[in-house]
C-alpha cells in the first residue's frame, strides 16, 4: 500500500489493528503478539506506530524510543491487548542486549503487543512467528507500507 499522508497511514494502521483484534478473538494466544517494523530511517515506522497506538487508545504523545530503547503504554484491553511495548533496536548490536529489557517475560504475556523497530539488529532474540511490516521511503510525501 502506498501512503501519501499521515491520514492514509492512520487508515492503514486502523485496518491492521482490526486484523490483530480479529486474530486475537479467534485464537487463545499463549504469547505476546510481536510486530517487526522493517525499513530505513524516515520510512514511516514511528508514524505508523503512533497511529496504531492512537487506535488502541494510547492517550499520551508517543515519541520514538530511539535513545531510551523502550516505551510502554497501558491499554484498556478492549482490542485484546493490555500493554503496548514500543522498542527501537537501532542502537543495539545483538539479541542479548534486548533481553536485558526483560523481553522474555514480555514475550510470554499474551496481553502484550510488542512493536520492534529495527528487529534485524536483534534477530537472535526474536520469535520465529513475528508479524513483519516493511516500510519504504518513496518520496517526501509517499511511503510504501507492506503488511
Secondary structure as UniProt FT lines:
FT   STRAND          2..3
FT   HELIX           6..26
FT   STRAND          33..38
FT   TURN            41..42
FT   HELIX           45..56
FT   TURN            66..68
FT   STRAND          70..74
FT   TURN            78..79
FT   STRAND          83..88
FT   TURN            90..91
FT   HELIX           95..99
FT   TURN            100..102
FT   HELIX           103..107
FT   TURN            110..111
FT   STRAND          112..117
FT   HELIX           119..125
FT   TURN            128..129
FT   STRAND          131..139
FT   TURN            140..141
FT   STRAND          142..146
//
